[in-house]
């Protein structure tokens, strides 16, 4: 190569070539930097062309706005939070520490958001897409130099795979990621990934109460082509492409609330997903914590219908008396003996492995519900 370029191979000194390093620094327009130690740093991030001539804009262009509104279940509060999240990533090129879950049936425009809007806005090289089950694999080179990670076909059944659930949590919250490509040594890279989780199911993930990582958009059950008069996919995509510069202008001037971008949005859709994910013990504790009398009334009715043995009927009577006392003092704080609650819990949910009073007390303590001592034992304020 040196000879072809007119060089003299005999006089060529390999040591004369400066040392070089490749880096990935999203947002930095400095393509090459010469360090004082003689090393040349090359930035592998390049600003997407669509951003360079973006005109200032104070509103989302109409076609893009309509597509996003539909995909997020026609829920404006969700859309407002989603726009703030998107603008945060656009302006800072940082990880937001929260992810978005978009769910519903097929044809609800989730893919249009990723392929026709996010990929050109954030750069097709820095938007990666994979199936959720791929997260359990050994190799994950696609996570390197990734700003938007689209995870498809998410479901609770796959979420029960510990490797997948833990990997998703790491992607959302960890500063550094271990990346391993086929035929290459594993290495650690800085994590820039912001996650979009898509599913055609409504029960997408197991979310614990108090979750701080996930935003859940209202599920959309209607196909967009059935709600959009004169729908034509090619025409809509062409309109979106024409609107992208203005959308970039909108994101660039958006007054971002960084705290909101990093805070999981609590809405009905998320509460429903948390409830669907809850285990029986979690449901029981949540009913105690919130004073959900209807939960215990229904549990008593179900237990009463199935009680056959005298022992079971005695427990049902105790349960019924306790519920009657709660109903009589509804709206006021009450103190319930821990042993009574333990008996009720075991009758309803204990099965072949009932809890002792001591283990039940530890269980409640782990759920941040502490009992107090009284004259006749321990009590729980409910």
C-alpha positions, 0 to 999 in steps of 0.5 A: 500500500505504501508503494502504491501511494508513492512511499518508500518501503525501505524508509518507512518507519511504523513507529512514526504513525501516531497511536490511535484510539476509537471512542464512542462519544454521542453528542460530541461533534469533535470527530478527531481529537489530538491528545497531548500525549500524541494519541489520536482519538477518533469519535465513532459517533456521527450526528444524523444528517436529519438533525443538521438542518432542523428548523426550530419548532414549538409543536410536534408535526401532525402525522408524527403526533397522531402516530405516537398518540395512537401507539400510546393508547390515546393517552395524553399524559403518557404522551407528554411524559414520552415526549419529555423522555425522548427530548431528554435523550435527544438533547443530552445523549445520555441514559435516562434510567427509565424504559418505556413499555408499549403494548397492545394488538398488532398494527398499533404503530409501535414499529412505525415509532421505532423504524420511521421516527426513532431510527432516523432521529437518533441514527440507524447505526445507534438504534438496535432491535432484538427479540427479548429471548436474545437477551438470555444469550451469551453474545450481545455485541449489539449493545455496544454503541447503542442509544435506543434499544428496541426489545420485541415480543416481550411477555411475562412468560419470558420475563420469568427467565431470570437472565432476561429480567436481570439483563433488562434491569442492568441495561436500564440502570448500569453505567457500564455493560459487559459486551461479548461478540462472537470470536472476540474477548468480552469487554466493558463499555459505557452504557448509553442505551434507552429501552423501548419494550414492545409487545402485542400482549398487555401483560408484558413484564413482572413489575414489583410495587414501587418499581422505579424503572418502567413507564407503561403506556396505556395499551392500544387495542385498535389497529391504526389503519382502522381508525385512520380514514384513508390510511395508506402505509406508504403515504404515512411513512412519506409524510413522517419522513417529510416531518422529521426535520421539524420533529428534530427542531421540536425535540431540540427546543423542548424544555426538558425536565430531567427529573421526570425523564428519570422517574417512572410514570405512575398511571393506571396502565402501570398499576394494572401491570403491577397488580397482574404481576403480584403474587398472592402474598404481595396482594395480601400485604397490599390489601392490608396496607391500603385498607382494602376491605373488599379484598378481605370480604371476597376472600372470606366469601370464597373461604366460606364456600370451600370450608368443609372440615370443622377446623376450617369452619372455625377459621372462617368464623374467626375471619368473618368476625374480624372482617365485621369488626373492620367494617364497623370501624371503616375509615379508622385505624385499627389494631389487629393481632398478628396471630389472627392475621397469620391464621387468616393468611394460612387459611386462605393461602397457606396450603400445605406450607402454612406460616408460623407466627414468627415467619409471618411476622418476618414476612410482614417486616420484609414487606415494611409492615411492622407490628407493635407490642401490646398487652396480649401480644403483637398487633398490626395497625391497619 
